[in-house]
């Protein structure tokens, strides 16, 4: 039976044996090495998405959860964008409206925070620590996309999206530690 238009995928079997020789398919069906820069890039995005799932099961302020759930869905869009060569038309692409939404979230959550006068140590609450790990992986994903964009054409808005997302994750980690639980760097404390 053919896949319906509202079904992004239909998997009846998870293993296909198609990648056993070190190759995999891009979103347009073309075959590439699993060492291809795009595979590394959307692999890092997938790892980031998994870490957001881990953060969501922590005790986070309720207003963060819908934002993180939306971002998880958008990260599938990011992965889809990376996995289809940029010249292929009529495919899912990251758009400016998604970046605008991240910026609005940054502004909204940052408005409640105290002015930052020191570097923030990753940690504090469990939820904040998980968000900090996700932020660090988001930076790595951004670097993987940047490296990939030097080899193949990738939608430049993917880089902007990931850069803004790492800002949002930093702000959300700070917000998760609001109320005096935010660990700050103390210069020279190791002496």
MODELLER restraints for C-alpha pairs under 7 A, 6 or more apart:
rsr = mdl.restraints
at = mdl.atoms
rsr.add(forms.Gaussian(group=physical.xy_distance, feature=features.Distance(at['CA:3:A'], at['CA:10:A']), mean=6.48, stdev=0.5))
rsr.add(forms.Gaussian(group=physical.xy_distance, feature=features.Distance(at['CA:18:A'], at['CA:24:A']), mean=6.78, stdev=0.5))
rsr.add(forms.Gaussian(group=physical.xy_distance, feature=features.Distance(at['CA:22:A'], at['CA:33:A']), mean=5.91, stdev=0.5))
rsr.add(forms.Gaussian(group=physical.xy_distance, feature=features.Distance(at['CA:22:A'], at['CA:34:A']), mean=5.61, stdev=0.5))
rsr.add(forms.Gaussian(group=physical.xy_distance, feature=features.Distance(at['CA:23:A'], at['CA:31:A']), mean=6.42, stdev=0.5))
rsr.add(forms.Gaussian(group=physical.xy_distance, feature=features.Distance(at['CA:23:A'], at['CA:32:A']), mean=5.39, stdev=0.5))
rsr.add(forms.Gaussian(group=physical.xy_distance, feature=features.Distance(at['CA:23:A'], at['CA:33:A']), mean=4.27, stdev=0.5))
rsr.add(forms.Gaussian(group=physical.xy_distance, feature=features.Distance(at['CA:23:A'], at['CA:34:A']), mean=5.09, stdev=0.5))
rsr.add(forms.Gaussian(group=physical.xy_distance, feature=features.Distance(at['CA:24:A'], at['CA:31:A']), mean=5.54, stdev=0.5))
rsr.add(forms.Gaussian(group=physical.xy_distance, feature=features.Distance(at['CA:24:A'], at['CA:32:A']), mean=5.63, stdev=0.5))
rsr.add(forms.Gaussian(group=physical.xy_distance, feature=features.Distance(at['CA:24:A'], at['CA:33:A']), mean=6.27, stdev=0.5))
rsr.add(forms.Gaussian(group=physical.xy_distance, feature=features.Distance(at['CA:24:A'], at['CA:34:A']), mean=5.93, stdev=0.5))
rsr.add(forms.Gaussian(group=physical.xy_distance, feature=features.Distance(at['CA:25:A'], at['CA:31:A']), mean=4.46, stdev=0.5))
rsr.add(forms.Gaussian(group=physical.xy_distance, feature=features.Distance(at['CA:25:A'], at['CA:32:A']), mean=6.21, stdev=0.5))
rsr.add(forms.Gaussian(group=physical.xy_distance, feature=features.Distance(at['CA:26:A'], at['CA:83:A']), mean=5.16, stdev=0.5))
rsr.add(forms.Gaussian(group=physical.xy_distance, feature=features.Distance(at['CA:26:A'], at['CA:84:A']), mean=5.95, stdev=0.5))
rsr.add(forms.Gaussian(group=physical.xy_distance, feature=features.Distance(at['CA:27:A'], at['CA:80:A']), mean=6.85, stdev=0.5))
rsr.add(forms.Gaussian(group=physical.xy_distance, feature=features.Distance(at['CA:27:A'], at['CA:83:A']), mean=5.06, stdev=0.5))
rsr.add(forms.Gaussian(group=physical.xy_distance, feature=features.Distance(at['CA:27:A'], at['CA:84:A']), mean=4.64, stdev=0.5))
rsr.add(forms.Gaussian(group=physical.xy_distance, feature=features.Distance(at['CA:28:A'], at['CA:84:A']), mean=5.54, stdev=0.5))
rsr.add(forms.Gaussian(group=physical.xy_distance, feature=features.Distance(at['CA:37:A'], at['CA:148:A']), mean=4.91, stdev=0.5))
rsr.add(forms.Gaussian(group=physical.xy_distance, feature=features.Distance(at['CA:38:A'], at['CA:82:A']), mean=6.21, stdev=0.5))
rsr.add(forms.Gaussian(group=physical.xy_distance, feature=features.Distance(at['CA:38:A'], at['CA:83:A']), mean=6.38, stdev=0.5))
rsr.add(forms.Gaussian(group=physical.xy_distance, feature=features.Distance(at['CA:38:A'], at['CA:148:A']), mean=6.11, stdev=0.5))
rsr.add(forms.Gaussian(group=physical.xy_distance, feature=features.Distance(at['CA:40:A'], at['CA:144:A']), mean=6.61, stdev=0.5))
rsr.add(forms.Gaussian(group=physical.xy_distance, feature=features.Distance(at['CA:41:A'], at['CA:141:A']), mean=5.97, stdev=0.5))
rsr.add(forms.Gaussian(group=physical.xy_distance, feature=features.Distance(at['CA:41:A'], at['CA:144:A']), mean=4.84, stdev=0.5))
rsr.add(forms.Gaussian(group=physical.xy_distance, feature=features.Distance(at['CA:41:A'], at['CA:145:A']), mean=5.18, stdev=0.5))
rsr.add(forms.Gaussian(group=physical.xy_distance, feature=features.Distance(at['CA:42:A'], at['CA:79:A']), mean=5.02, stdev=0.5))
rsr.add(forms.Gaussian(group=physical.xy_distance, feature=features.Distance(at['CA:42:A'], at['CA:82:A']), mean=6.46, stdev=0.5))
rsr.add(forms.Gaussian(group=physical.xy_distance, feature=features.Distance(at['CA:44:A'], at['CA:141:A']), mean=4.85, stdev=0.5))
rsr.add(forms.Gaussian(group=physical.xy_distance, feature=features.Distance(at['CA:45:A'], at['CA:75:A']), mean=6.73, stdev=0.5))
rsr.add(forms.Gaussian(group=physical.xy_distance, feature=features.Distance(at['CA:45:A'], at['CA:79:A']), mean=6.55, stdev=0.5))
rsr.add(forms.Gaussian(group=physical.xy_distance, feature=features.Distance(at['CA:45:A'], at['CA:141:A']), mean=5.68, stdev=0.5))
rsr.add(forms.Gaussian(group=physical.xy_distance, feature=features.Distance(at['CA:48:A'], at['CA:134:A']), mean=5.74, stdev=0.5))
rsr.add(forms.Gaussian(group=physical.xy_distance, feature=features.Distance(at['CA:48:A'], at['CA:137:A']), mean=5.79, stdev=0.5))
rsr.add(forms.Gaussian(group=physical.xy_distance, feature=features.Distance(at['CA:48:A'], at['CA:138:A']), mean=5.99, stdev=0.5))
rsr.add(forms.Gaussian(group=physical.xy_distance, feature=features.Distance(at['CA:49:A'], at['CA:72:A']), mean=5.68, stdev=0.5))
rsr.add(forms.Gaussian(group=physical.xy_distance, feature=features.Distance(at['CA:49:A'], at['CA:75:A']), mean=6.56, stdev=0.5))
rsr.add(forms.Gaussian(group=physical.xy_distance, feature=features.Distance(at['CA:51:A'], at['CA:134:A']), mean=5.54, stdev=0.5))
rsr.add(forms.Gaussian(group=physical.xy_distance, feature=features.Distance(at['CA:52:A'], at['CA:68:A']), mean=6.92, stdev=0.5))
rsr.add(forms.Gaussian(group=physical.xy_distance, feature=features.Distance(at['CA:52:A'], at['CA:72:A']), mean=6.98, stdev=0.5))
rsr.add(forms.Gaussian(group=physical.xy_distance, feature=features.Distance(at['CA:52:A'], at['CA:134:A']), mean=6.36, stdev=0.5))
rsr.add(forms.Gaussian(group=physical.xy_distance, feature=features.Distance(at['CA:55:A'], at['CA:127:A']), mean=5.81, stdev=0.5))
rsr.add(forms.Gaussian(group=physical.xy_distance, feature=features.Distance(at['CA:55:A'], at['CA:130:A']), mean=5.23, stdev=0.5))
rsr.add(forms.Gaussian(group=physical.xy_distance, feature=features.Distance(at['CA:55:A'], at['CA:131:A']), mean=6.07, stdev=0.5))
rsr.add(forms.Gaussian(group=physical.xy_distance, feature=features.Distance(at['CA:56:A'], at['CA:65:A']), mean=6.52, stdev=0.5))
rsr.add(forms.Gaussian(group=physical.xy_distance, feature=features.Distance(at['CA:58:A'], at['CA:126:A']), mean=6.67, stdev=0.5))
rsr.add(forms.Gaussian(group=physical.xy_distance, feature=features.Distance(at['CA:58:A'], at['CA:127:A']), mean=5.07, stdev=0.5))
rsr.add(forms.Gaussian(group=physical.xy_distance, feature=features.Distance(at['CA:59:A'], at['CA:127:A']), mean=5.80, stdev=0.5))
rsr.add(forms.Gaussian(group=physical.xy_distance, feature=features.Distance(at['CA:60:A'], at['CA:127:A']), mean=5.68, stdev=0.5))
rsr.add(forms.Gaussian(group=physical.xy_distance, feature=features.Distance(at['CA:60:A'], at['CA:176:A']), mean=6.16, stdev=0.5))
rsr.add(forms.Gaussian(group=physical.xy_distance, feature=features.Distance(at['CA:61:A'], at['CA:176:A']), mean=6.57, stdev=0.5))
rsr.add(forms.Gaussian(group=physical.xy_distance, feature=features.Distance(at['CA:77:A'], at['CA:92:A']), mean=6.45, stdev=0.5))
rsr.add(forms.Gaussian(group=physical.xy_distance, feature=features.Distance(at['CA:77:A'], at['CA:93:A']), mean=6.66, stdev=0.5))
rsr.add(forms.Gaussian(group=physical.xy_distance, feature=features.Distance(at['CA:77:A'], at['CA:94:A']), mean=6.50, stdev=0.5))
rsr.add(forms.Gaussian(group=physical.xy_distance, feature=features.Distance(at['CA:78:A'], at['CA:94:A']), mean=6.08, stdev=0.5))
rsr.add(forms.Gaussian(group=physical.xy_distance, feature=features.Distance(at['CA:78:A'], at['CA:158:A']), mean=6.47, stdev=0.5))
rsr.add(forms.Gaussian(group=physical.xy_distance, feature=features.Distance(at['CA:80:A'], at['CA:92:A']), mean=6.49, stdev=0.5))
rsr.add(forms.Gaussian(group=physical.xy_distance, feature=features.Distance(at['CA:81:A'], at['CA:92:A']), mean=5.85, stdev=0.5))
rsr.add(forms.Gaussian(group=physical.xy_distance, feature=features.Distance(at['CA:81:A'], at['CA:93:A']), mean=4.92, stdev=0.5))
rsr.add(forms.Gaussian(group=physical.xy_distance, feature=features.Distance(at['CA:81:A'], at['CA:94:A']), mean=6.61, stdev=0.5))
rsr.add(forms.Gaussian(group=physical.xy_distance, feature=features.Distance(at['CA:82:A'], at['CA:154:A']), mean=6.43, stdev=0.5))
rsr.add(forms.Gaussian(group=physical.xy_distance, feature=features.Distance(at['CA:86:A'], at['CA:153:A']), mean=5.88, stdev=0.5))
rsr.add(forms.Gaussian(group=physical.xy_distance, feature=features.Distance(at['CA:86:A'], at['CA:154:A']), mean=5.50, stdev=0.5))
rsr.add(forms.Gaussian(group=physical.xy_distance, feature=features.Distance(at['CA:86:A'], at['CA:155:A']), mean=6.12, stdev=0.5))
rsr.add(forms.Gaussian(group=physical.xy_distance, feature=features.Distance(at['CA:94:A'], at['CA:157:A']), mean=6.18, stdev=0.5))
rsr.add(forms.Gaussian(group=physical.xy_distance, feature=features.Distance(at['CA:94:A'], at['CA:158:A']), mean=6.11, stdev=0.5))
rsr.add(forms.Gaussian(group=physical.xy_distance, feature=features.Distance(at['CA:95:A'], at['CA:157:A']), mean=6.63, stdev=0.5))
rsr.add(forms.Gaussian(group=physical.xy_distance, feature=features.Distance(at['CA:99:A'], at['CA:161:A']), mean=5.46, stdev=0.5))
rsr.add(forms.Gaussian(group=physical.xy_distance, feature=features.Distance(at['CA:102:A'], at['CA:164:A']), mean=6.51, stdev=0.5))
rsr.add(forms.Gaussian(group=physical.xy_distance, feature=features.Distance(at['CA:102:A'], at['CA:165:A']), mean=6.52, stdev=0.5))
rsr.add(forms.Gaussian(group=physical.xy_distance, feature=features.Distance(at['CA:102:A'], at['CA:168:A']), mean=6.83, stdev=0.5))
rsr.add(forms.Gaussian(group=physical.xy_distance, feature=features.Distance(at['CA:103:A'], at['CA:164:A']), mean=6.93, stdev=0.5))
rsr.add(forms.Gaussian(group=physical.xy_distance, feature=features.Distance(at['CA:106:A'], at['CA:168:A']), mean=5.19, stdev=0.5))
rsr.add(forms.Gaussian(group=physical.xy_distance, feature=features.Distance(at['CA:106:A'], at['CA:171:A']), mean=6.66, stdev=0.5))
rsr.add(forms.Gaussian(group=physical.xy_distance, feature=features.Distance(at['CA:109:A'], at['CA:171:A']), mean=6.74, stdev=0.5))
rsr.add(forms.Gaussian(group=physical.xy_distance, feature=features.Distance(at['CA:109:A'], at['CA:172:A']), mean=6.86, stdev=0.5))
rsr.add(forms.Gaussian(group=physical.xy_distance, feature=features.Distance(at['CA:109:A'], at['CA:175:A']), mean=6.91, stdev=0.5))
rsr.add(forms.Gaussian(group=physical.xy_distance, feature=features.Distance(at['CA:110:A'], at['CA:171:A']), mean=6.09, stdev=0.5))
rsr.add(forms.Gaussian(group=physical.xy_distance, feature=features.Distance(at['CA:113:A'], at['CA:175:A']), mean=6.68, stdev=0.5))
rsr.add(forms.Gaussian(group=physical.xy_distance, feature=features.Distance(at['CA:118:A'], at['CA:184:A']), mean=6.19, stdev=0.5))
rsr.add(forms.Gaussian(group=physical.xy_distance, feature=features.Distance(at['CA:118:A'], at['CA:185:A']), mean=6.27, stdev=0.5))
rsr.add(forms.Gaussian(group=physical.xy_distance, feature=features.Distance(at['CA:119:A'], at['CA:184:A']), mean=5.85, stdev=0.5))
rsr.add(forms.Gaussian(group=physical.xy_distance, feature=features.Distance(at['CA:119:A'], at['CA:185:A']), mean=5.32, stdev=0.5))
rsr.add(forms.Gaussian(group=physical.xy_distance, feature=features.Distance(at['CA:120:A'], at['CA:183:A']), mean=6.08, stdev=0.5))
rsr.add(forms.Gaussian(group=physical.xy_distance, feature=features.Distance(at['CA:120:A'], at['CA:184:A']), mean=4.58, stdev=0.5))
rsr.add(forms.Gaussian(group=physical.xy_distance, feature=features.Distance(at['CA:120:A'], at['CA:185:A']), mean=5.88, stdev=0.5))
rsr.add(forms.Gaussian(group=physical.xy_distance, feature=features.Distance(at['CA:121:A'], at['CA:183:A']), mean=5.39, stdev=0.5))
rsr.add(forms.Gaussian(group=physical.xy_distance, feature=features.Distance(at['CA:121:A'], at['CA:184:A']), mean=5.39, stdev=0.5))
rsr.add(forms.Gaussian(group=physical.xy_distance, feature=features.Distance(at['CA:121:A'], at['CA:185:A']), mean=5.92, stdev=0.5))
rsr.add(forms.Gaussian(group=physical.xy_distance, feature=features.Distance(at['CA:122:A'], at['CA:129:A']), mean=5.74, stdev=0.5))
rsr.add(forms.Gaussian(group=physical.xy_distance, feature=features.Distance(at['CA:122:A'], at['CA:132:A']), mean=5.71, stdev=0.5))
rsr.add(forms.Gaussian(group=physical.xy_distance, feature=features.Distance(at['CA:123:A'], at['CA:129:A']), mean=4.26, stdev=0.5))
rsr.add(forms.Gaussian(group=physical.xy_distance, feature=features.Distance(at['CA:123:A'], at['CA:183:A']), mean=6.67, stdev=0.5))
rsr.add(forms.Gaussian(group=physical.xy_distance, feature=features.Distance(at['CA:124:A'], at['CA:177:A']), mean=6.11, stdev=0.5))
rsr.add(forms.Gaussian(group=physical.xy_distance, feature=features.Distance(at['CA:124:A'], at['CA:181:A']), mean=5.48, stdev=0.5))
rsr.add(forms.Gaussian(group=physical.xy_distance, feature=features.Distance(at['CA:124:A'], at['CA:182:A']), mean=5.46, stdev=0.5))
rsr.add(forms.Gaussian(group=physical.xy_distance, feature=features.Distance(at['CA:124:A'], at['CA:183:A']), mean=5.89, stdev=0.5))
rsr.add(forms.Gaussian(group=physical.xy_distance, feature=features.Distance(at['CA:125:A'], at['CA:177:A']), mean=6.08, stdev=0.5))
rsr.add(forms.Gaussian(group=physical.xy_distance, feature=features.Distance(at['CA:127:A'], at['CA:176:A']), mean=6.56, stdev=0.5))
rsr.add(forms.Gaussian(group=physical.xy_distance, feature=features.Distance(at['CA:128:A'], at['CA:173:A']), mean=4.27, stdev=0.5))
rsr.add(forms.Gaussian(group=physical.xy_distance, feature=features.Distance(at['CA:128:A'], at['CA:174:A']), mean=6.86, stdev=0.5))
rsr.add(forms.Gaussian(group=physical.xy_distance, feature=features.Distance(at['CA:128:A'], at['CA:176:A']), mean=5.30, stdev=0.5))
rsr.add(forms.Gaussian(group=physical.xy_distance, feature=features.Distance(at['CA:128:A'], at['CA:177:A']), mean=6.23, stdev=0.5))
rsr.add(forms.Gaussian(group=physical.xy_distance, feature=features.Distance(at['CA:131:A'], at['CA:169:A']), mean=6.00, stdev=0.5))
rsr.add(forms.Gaussian(group=physical.xy_distance, feature=features.Distance(at['CA:131:A'], at['CA:173:A']), mean=5.40, stdev=0.5))
rsr.add(forms.Gaussian(group=physical.xy_distance, feature=features.Distance(at['CA:132:A'], at['CA:169:A']), mean=6.92, stdev=0.5))
rsr.add(forms.Gaussian(group=physical.xy_distance, feature=features.Distance(at['CA:132:A'], at['CA:170:A']), mean=6.47, stdev=0.5))
rsr.add(forms.Gaussian(group=physical.xy_distance, feature=features.Distance(at['CA:132:A'], at['CA:173:A']), mean=6.15, stdev=0.5))
rsr.add(forms.Gaussian(group=physical.xy_distance, feature=features.Distance(at['CA:135:A'], at['CA:166:A']), mean=5.06, stdev=0.5))
rsr.add(forms.Gaussian(group=physical.xy_distance, feature=features.Distance(at['CA:135:A'], at['CA:169:A']), mean=5.42, stdev=0.5))
rsr.add(forms.Gaussian(group=physical.xy_distance, feature=features.Distance(at['CA:135:A'], at['CA:170:A']), mean=6.36, stdev=0.5))
rsr.add(forms.Gaussian(group=physical.xy_distance, feature=features.Distance(at['CA:138:A'], at['CA:162:A']), mean=6.49, stdev=0.5))
rsr.add(forms.Gaussian(group=physical.xy_distance, feature=features.Distance(at['CA:138:A'], at['CA:166:A']), mean=5.73, stdev=0.5))
rsr.add(forms.Gaussian(group=physical.xy_distance, feature=features.Distance(at['CA:139:A'], at['CA:166:A']), mean=6.41, stdev=0.5))
rsr.add(forms.Gaussian(group=physical.xy_distance, feature=features.Distance(at['CA:142:A'], at['CA:159:A']), mean=5.98, stdev=0.5))
rsr.add(forms.Gaussian(group=physical.xy_distance, feature=features.Distance(at['CA:142:A'], at['CA:162:A']), mean=5.68, stdev=0.5))
rsr.add(forms.Gaussian(group=physical.xy_distance, feature=features.Distance(at['CA:142:A'], at['CA:163:A']), mean=6.66, stdev=0.5))
rsr.add(forms.Gaussian(group=physical.xy_distance, feature=features.Distance(at['CA:145:A'], at['CA:159:A']), mean=6.71, stdev=0.5))
rsr.add(forms.Gaussian(group=physical.xy_distance, feature=features.Distance(at['CA:146:A'], at['CA:159:A']), mean=6.89, stdev=0.5))
rsr.add(forms.Gaussian(group=physical.xy_distance, feature=features.Distance(at['CA:174:A'], at['CA:182:A']), mean=6.69, stdev=0.5))
